[in-house]
Amino acid sequence: MGVDLTAPVVSGGSWGHGGDSISDIAVAARQRLSRAMAAMGPGLSDIAFEVCSDLQSLERGEAQRGWSKRSGRVVLMLALDRLAAHYGMKAVRHTAPIRAWSMEQEG
């Protein structure tokens, strides 16, 4: 699923909260994506985007880059750690091999 941000925007009516037009919402979404990609960095954002947005398998990404098996997993974990930090989340370490991120509760 995705949005073609190069397609022309048809005017008329409003969508969303506060009367923002669809073009304003699309531009804001594109800016948020750009900031998140920049926070991960050029080498890490590529594999993260391919796996998380393009739904490409991690194995395929490794093969395209000539990486050894399971190295993509390490790179993707680094990318997701940076993305979590960008959104103000901290990694939560458990004894289980599962990694999670959480934010401090306000209030």
C-alpha positions as CSV (number, residue, x, y, z in Angstrom):
1,M,0.0,0.0,0.0
2,G,1.3,3.4,-0.7
3,V,0.6,6.8,-2.2
4,D,1.8,8.1,-5.5
5,L,3.0,11.5,-4.5
6,T,3.8,12.4,-8.2
7,A,0.2,12.2,-9.3
8,P,-1.7,15.4,-9.7
9,V,-3.9,16.4,-6.9
10,V,-7.6,17.1,-7.7
11,S,-8.8,20.2,-5.9
12,G,-12.2,20.5,-4.3
13,G,-13.5,19.6,-0.9
14,S,-11.4,19.0,2.2
15,W,-10.3,15.8,3.9
16,G,-9.0,15.2,7.4
17,H,-9.0,17.3,10.5
18,G,-9.0,21.0,10.6
19,G,-10.0,21.4,6.9
20,D,-6.5,20.4,5.6
21,S,-6.7,19.5,1.9
22,I,-5.5,16.2,0.7
23,S,-2.5,17.9,-0.9
24,D,-1.5,19.4,2.5
25,I,-1.8,16.0,4.2
26,A,0.2,14.3,1.5
27,V,3.0,16.9,1.7
28,A,3.1,16.6,5.5
29,A,3.3,12.8,5.2
30,R,6.1,13.1,2.7
31,Q,8.0,15.5,5.0
32,R,7.6,13.1,8.0
33,L,8.9,10.2,5.8
34,S,11.9,12.2,4.7
35,R,12.8,13.2,8.3
36,A,12.5,9.5,9.4
37,M,14.6,8.3,6.5
38,A,17.2,10.9,7.2
39,A,17.3,9.9,10.9
40,M,18.1,6.3,9.9
41,G,20.8,7.4,7.5
42,P,21.4,6.4,3.8
43,G,22.7,2.9,4.3
44,L,20.2,1.9,6.9
45,S,17.1,3.6,5.5
46,D,17.4,1.8,2.2
47,I,17.0,-1.7,3.7
48,A,14.4,-0.5,6.2
49,F,12.2,1.0,3.5
50,E,12.5,-2.0,1.2
51,V,11.5,-4.5,4.0
52,C,8.9,-2.4,5.8
53,S,7.3,-0.4,3.0
54,D,8.0,-2.4,-0.2
55,L,7.4,-5.7,1.6
56,Q,10.6,-7.1,0.1
57,S,12.1,-10.1,1.9
58,L,15.2,-9.5,4.0
59,E,16.9,-12.4,2.2
60,R,16.3,-10.7,-1.2
61,G,17.7,-7.4,0.1
62,E,20.8,-9.3,1.3
63,A,21.3,-11.0,-2.0
64,Q,20.9,-7.8,-4.0
65,R,23.6,-6.2,-1.9
66,G,25.9,-9.2,-1.8
67,W,25.7,-9.4,1.9
68,S,26.2,-12.7,3.8
69,K,23.1,-14.4,5.3
70,R,21.6,-12.9,8.4
71,S,23.6,-9.7,8.0
72,G,20.5,-7.9,6.8
73,R,18.9,-8.7,10.1
74,V,21.6,-6.8,12.0
75,V,21.4,-3.8,9.6
76,L,17.6,-3.7,9.9
77,M,17.8,-3.8,13.7
78,L,20.2,-0.9,13.7
79,A,17.9,1.0,11.3
80,L,14.9,0.3,13.5
81,D,16.8,1.4,16.6
82,R,17.6,4.7,15.0
83,L,14.0,5.1,13.8
84,A,12.8,4.4,17.4
85,A,15.2,7.0,18.7
86,H,14.0,9.5,16.1
87,Y,10.5,9.1,17.5
88,G,11.7,9.4,21.1
89,M,11.4,5.7,21.9
90,K,13.9,3.7,24.0
91,A,14.8,0.0,23.4
92,V,13.5,-2.3,26.1
93,R,15.7,-5.2,26.8
94,H,14.1,-8.4,27.9
95,T,15.6,-11.8,28.6
96,A,13.6,-13.1,25.5
97,P,15.2,-12.7,22.1
98,I,12.4,-10.2,21.1
99,R,13.3,-6.5,20.9
100,A,10.7,-3.9,21.7
101,W,10.5,-0.1,21.9
102,S,8.5,2.0,24.3
103,M,7.9,5.6,25.1
104,E,7.6,7.1,28.6
105,Q,4.0,7.8,29.6
106,E,3.1,11.4,30.1
107,G,1.1,12.5,33.0
